[in-house]
Amino acid sequence: MKVIDSSSVYEICSEDMKSCDLLPAGCYIIRFSPQTDFFLEKYSEIKANEQKVYGPHPEKVKKVMQSFQKFNRNLGVIVSGEKGSGRTLFLKLLAQEALKEKLPVIIVEKYMPGIIAVIERISQEALVLFDEFDKTFCDVCEGEDEVNADCSLFTLLDGFSQGKKLLAVTCSDVRKLEENFLNRPGRFHYHFSFEYPKAEDIREYLEDNLEKQYYPEIEQVIGFSGKVGLSYDCLRAVAFELNCGGKFAEVIKELNLVNTEKIRYQVKVYYEDGTVTANDGFLIDLFSGYKSAVPVYDKKGDYMGTVILNPPSLSYDSSKDEMYVDSEDIGIRFDEDCYDLDDEIYEDMKKKKVCRISLKRKPDRKLYYRV
């Protein structure tokens, strides 16, 4: 490999060109020009711009860099999660650590035919970043009888390319990834999935970023997060407005946080005799002002009544990270005309005393196996 240095532009060329032997440590982005073909252009320094990084991102970055040093081949990393969960932040932190190790950082902004061959020609250790991979690669299909854009990345990970590279891709929708991306640790060794911050994380962030006179607003923010996931981006905006003297109940109406769809919640009904009935995931709009009727079932899947939820009666328990309804506000009906409920069970269920109903935002299906 030879690298031609033309001020801010670096070209990857064949061995017979006069050039420097290695790409200097720094940030680059792959560009294309019909006149000059592919080239690397200097990119502005990548910074996280965070005084304090919340969540598991730093420890995951450290783990990746340590593993890359031990690997004798390419190392692939998938980073997924909800919008605003810190996928791009992870890439920034990873880039910062790579630069400390004197590695060049190469940014792949979008798919272009032939771009993978350019990366293959880089024969030194390097970090290659693919942000929003599911949008920039997975939605691209080349011509008939040609491999899809996302599958072209496999040649970098299957041991046939030059050098040793650390390749990191972020995606918001794991289901868009080609099936051979998943369950193939020989290609992508790690898959980190980031979630919205929990109650204790939100409290830590707000206590760090709010002036003390606005601490009374913290519990309201945490309670709201039980209904809707709040990313650190959202919390940053909320903290800014609260520090300007706003009240959370008013702030939330003016920020760019809108109720665009129903959210799926897990509902559990607890009876005084220890019986528990549940609905593992029911679409509910807690902001419409209307009551919701949620059917619940026993462990065998038999219908055990319909819970009537009135959003204003919901309280939040930060220790359990769930909403709940106290016994005096609980309403349950039995729709015997809609469900084949045995008369004896029906009469028995009507006599049971409900002590609590819990409501918790249902997470996406867990990606990892439990042992």
C-alpha positions in Angstrom: 0.0 0.0 0.0 1.1 3.6 -0.7 -0.5 6.8 0.5 -0.2 10.0 -1.5 -0.3 13.1 0.7 -1.7 16.1 -1.0 -2.3 18.5 1.9 -5.8 17.6 3.0 -6.3 14.7 0.5 -4.9 11.2 0.8 -5.1 8.7 -2.0 -4.6 4.9 -1.6 -2.5 3.8 -4.5 -0.4 0.9 -5.8 3.2 0.2 -4.7 4.8 1.9 -7.7 3.7 5.4 -6.7 6.0 7.7 -4.7 4.3 8.3 -1.4 4.4 7.8 2.3 4.2 4.3 3.6 1.4 4.8 6.2 -1.6 6.9 6.7 -0.9 9.3 9.5 -3.1 9.1 12.6 -6.1 11.3 12.2 -9.7 11.4 11.0 -10.6 10.9 7.4 -13.7 10.5 5.3 -13.9 8.6 2.0 -14.8 10.7 -1.0 -15.3 10.0 -4.7 -14.6 12.1 -7.7 -15.2 11.0 -11.3 -11.8 12.6 -12.2 -9.7 11.1 -9.4 -11.7 8.1 -8.3 -11.8 7.4 -4.5 -9.7 9.4 -2.0 -9.5 10.2 1.7 -10.2 13.7 2.9 -9.2 15.0 6.3 -12.1 15.2 8.6 -12.6 17.5 11.5 -11.5 16.2 14.9 -14.1 13.9 16.4 -15.0 14.9 20.0 -17.7 13.6 22.3 -18.1 17.2 23.8 -19.4 15.7 27.1 -18.0 16.7 30.4 -19.3 13.5 31.9 -20.4 10.4 29.9 -23.4 8.6 31.4 -24.2 5.0 30.8 -22.0 2.0 30.0 -20.4 3.5 26.9 -16.8 4.1 28.2 -16.4 0.6 29.6 -17.6 -0.9 26.3 -15.1 1.2 24.4 -12.3 0.1 26.7 -13.4 -3.5 26.2 -13.3 -3.2 22.4 -9.9 -1.5 22.3 -8.4 -4.2 24.6 -9.8 -6.9 22.5 -8.5 -5.3 19.2 -5.0 -5.3 20.6 -5.2 -9.0 21.4 -6.9 -10.0 18.0 -4.7 -11.1 15.1 -7.5 -10.5 12.7 -10.2 -7.9 12.0 -12.7 -7.1 14.8 -16.3 -6.2 14.0 -18.7 -4.4 16.4 -22.4 -3.8 16.0 -24.0 -1.0 18.1 -27.8 -0.8 18.2 -30.4 0.8 20.3 -33.2 3.3 20.6 -32.9 6.7 19.0 -30.9 9.0 21.3 -29.5 6.0 23.3 -25.9 7.0 22.5 -25.0 4.9 19.4 -23.1 7.8 17.7 -21.6 8.8 21.1 -20.1 5.4 21.3 -18.5 5.8 17.9 -17.1 9.2 19.0 -15.6 7.7 22.2 -14.2 4.8 20.2 -12.6 7.2 17.7 -11.0 9.2 20.5 -9.4 6.1 22.0 -8.2 4.9 18.5 -6.5 8.2 17.9 -4.7 7.9 21.3 -3.3 4.6 20.0 -2.2 6.4 16.8 -4.7 4.7 14.6 -6.2 6.4 11.6 -10.0 6.7 11.8 -11.9 6.3 8.5 -15.5 7.4 8.2 -17.7 5.7 5.7 -20.6 8.2 5.2 -22.6 6.2 2.6 -22.4 3.3 0.2 -20.8 3.7 -3.2 -19.9 0.9 -5.6 -16.3 0.0 -5.1 -15.9 1.6 -1.7 -15.2 -1.7 0.1 -12.3 -2.4 -2.3 -10.8 1.0 -1.2 -11.0 0.0 2.5 -9.5 -3.4 1.7 -6.4 -1.8 0.2 -5.6 -0.1 3.5 -3.0 -2.5 4.9 -2.3 -0.9 8.3 -4.3 -1.1 11.5 -7.2 1.3 11.4 -10.7 2.1 12.8 -13.5 2.2 10.2 -16.8 3.7 11.2 -20.2 3.1 9.6 -22.8 5.3 11.3 -26.5 4.5 10.6 -25.5 1.4 8.7 -29.1 0.2 8.3 -29.9 3.4 6.4 -26.8 3.9 4.4 -26.0 0.3 3.4 -28.9 -2.0 4.2 -31.4 -0.1 2.1 -29.1 -0.2 -1.0 -29.3 -3.0 -3.5 -26.8 -3.2 -6.4 -27.7 -4.5 -9.9 -29.1 -7.9 -10.8 -26.8 -10.8 -9.8 -24.7 -8.5 -7.6 -24.3 -8.7 -3.9 -26.3 -6.3 -1.7 -24.4 -3.4 -0.3 -24.5 -4.6 3.3 -23.2 -8.1 2.3 -20.1 -6.5 0.6 -18.8 -5.7 4.1 -18.2 -9.4 4.7 -15.1 -9.5 2.6 -13.5 -7.1 5.2 -14.5 -9.4 8.0 -13.8 -12.9 6.6 -10.0 -12.6 6.7 -9.3 -11.9 3.0 -8.5 -8.2 3.2 -5.1 -6.6 4.0 -4.1 -5.4 7.4 -6.1 -5.6 10.7 -9.0 -3.3 11.0 -11.6 -2.5 13.7 -14.9 -2.0 12.0 -17.8 -0.5 14.0 -21.4 -0.1 12.6 -24.4 1.5 14.3 -28.0 0.7 13.5 -31.4 1.7 14.9 -33.2 -1.4 13.5 -31.4 -4.7 14.0 -34.0 -6.5 11.9 -32.7 -4.6 8.8 -29.3 -6.2 9.1 -28.6 -9.1 6.7 -29.1 -12.4 8.7 -25.4 -13.3 8.4 -24.5 -10.2 10.5 -26.1 -11.7 13.6 -25.0 -14.9 15.4 -21.7 -14.7 13.6 -19.1 -13.6 16.2 -16.3 -14.5 13.7 -17.4 -11.5 11.7 -19.0 -9.2 14.3 -17.5 -10.2 17.6 -19.5 -7.8 19.7 -23.0 -6.5 19.7 -23.8 -3.7 22.2 -27.5 -2.7 22.5 -28.0 0.5 24.4 -31.3 1.3 26.1 -33.0 4.4 27.6 -31.6 5.5 31.0 -33.3 4.0 34.0 -34.8 6.0 36.9 -31.5 6.1 38.9 -29.6 7.2 35.8 -32.1 10.0 35.2 -31.8 11.2 38.8 -27.9 11.2 38.6 -28.0 13.2 35.3 -30.5 15.8 36.6 -28.7 16.2 39.9 -25.5 16.8 38.0 -27.0 19.3 35.5 -29.8 21.1 37.4 -29.3 24.0 39.8 -30.4 22.8 43.3 -33.5 25.0 43.5 -34.9 23.0 40.6 -34.4 19.6 42.2 -38.1 19.3 43.2 -38.8 18.8 39.5 -36.7 15.7 39.2 -39.4 13.2 40.5 -41.8 14.5 37.9 -39.3 13.9 35.1 -38.6 10.4 36.4 -42.4 9.6 36.7 -42.9 10.8 33.1 -40.0 8.5 32.0 -42.1 5.5 33.1 -44.6 6.4 30.4 -42.2 7.4 27.6 -38.5 6.6 27.2 -36.3 9.7 27.6 -32.9 9.7 26.0 -30.0 11.7 27.3 -30.7 14.2 24.4 -34.2 14.7 25.8 -32.8 15.1 29.4 -30.3 17.7 28.2 -33.1 19.7 26.7 -35.3 19.3 29.8 -32.5 20.3 32.1 -31.8 23.4 30.1 -35.5 24.5 30.3 -35.8 23.8 34.0 -32.6 25.8 34.7 -34.3 28.7 32.9 -37.0 28.6 35.6 -39.6 26.5 33.7 -41.9 23.8 35.3 -41.7 20.4 33.9 -45.4 20.2 33.3 -45.1 23.2 31.0 -41.7 22.5 29.6 -42.9 19.1 28.2 -45.6 20.8 26.2 -43.1 23.1 24.3 -40.2 20.8 23.6 -39.9 18.8 20.4 -41.2 15.7 22.2 -44.6 14.7 20.8 -47.0 11.8 21.3 -47.0 10.2 17.9 -48.1 6.6 18.7 -49.4 4.3 21.3 -46.8 2.5 23.5 -46.9 -1.2 24.5 -47.1 -1.7 28.3 -47.0 -4.8 30.5 -50.0 -4.8 32.9 -50.1 -7.0 36.1 -53.0 -7.4 38.6 -52.1 -8.5 42.1 -54.8 -10.0 44.4 -54.7 -10.3 48.1 -54.7 -14.1 48.0 -51.4 -14.0 45.9 -53.0 -14.6 42.5 -51.5 -12.6 39.6 -53.0 -12.0 36.2 -51.3 -10.1 33.4 -51.2 -8.8 29.9 -47.6 -9.1 28.6 -47.9 -6.3 26.1 -50.9 -4.0 25.3 -51.0 -0.8 23.2 -52.1 2.1 25.5 -52.2 5.8 24.9 -51.7 7.3 28.4 -51.9 10.9 27.1 -55.3 10.9 25.3 -57.3 11.5 28.5 -59.5 8.4 27.8 -59.7 5.3 29.8 -58.2 2.1 28.4 -59.7 -1.4 28.7 -57.0 -4.1 29.0 -57.8 -7.8 29.1 -55.7 -9.8 31.5 -55.0 -13.6 31.6 -53.7 -16.3 34.0 -50.5 -18.3 33.4 -52.4 -20.8 31.2 -53.6 -17.9 29.0 -57.2 -18.0 30.1 -59.1 -14.7 30.3 -59.4 -13.4 33.8 -61.1 -10.0 33.4 -60.6 -6.6 31.9 -58.7 -3.8 33.7 -60.0 -0.3 33.3 -57.1 2.1 33.4 -57.7 5.8 34.0 -54.3 7.6 33.3 -54.8 10.3 35.9 -55.0 7.7 38.7 -51.5 6.3 37.8 -48.6 6.9 40.3 -45.0 6.1 39.8 -42.7 3.9 42.0 -39.1 4.8 41.2 -37.7 1.9 43.3 -39.5 -0.6 41.0 -39.4 1.6 37.9 -43.1 1.1 37.3 -46.5 2.9 37.4 -49.2 1.6 39.7 -52.8 2.0 40.6 -53.9 1.9 44.3 -56.8 -0.3 45.3 -59.3 2.5 45.7 -58.8 3.5 42.0 -58.9 0.0 40.6 -61.7 -1.1 38.2 -62.1 -4.6 36.7 -65.0 -5.9 34.6 -65.7 -9.3 33.1 -66.8 -9.5 29.5 -68.4 -12.9 29.6 -70.0 -12.3 26.2 -66.6 -11.8 24.5 -64.7 -14.5 26.3 -65.5 -18.2 27.1 -65.2 -17.8 30.8 -66.2 -20.7 33.0 -69.1 -19.7 35.3 -67.4 -21.1 38.4 -64.2 -19.2 37.6 -66.1 -16.1 36.8 -67.9 -16.1 40.2 -64.6 -16.8 42.0 -62.7 -14.0 40.2 -65.4 -11.5 41.1 -64.9 -12.3 44.8 -61.2 -11.8 44.7 -59.9 -8.5 46.1 -57.4 -6.6 44.0 -54.6 -4.8 46.0 -52.5 -3.4 43.2 -52.2 -3.0 39.5 -48.7 -2.3 38.0 -48.0 -0.8 34.5 -44.5 -0.9 33.0 -43.3 0.1 29.5 -42.6 -3.1 27.6 -39.0 -3.3 26.4 -38.1 -4.7 23.0 -37.5 -8.4 22.8 -34.2 -9.1 24.5 -31.4 -9.7 22.0 -29.2 -11.8 24.3 -29.5 -15.3 25.7 -29.9 -15.8 29.4 -27.9 -18.5 31.2 
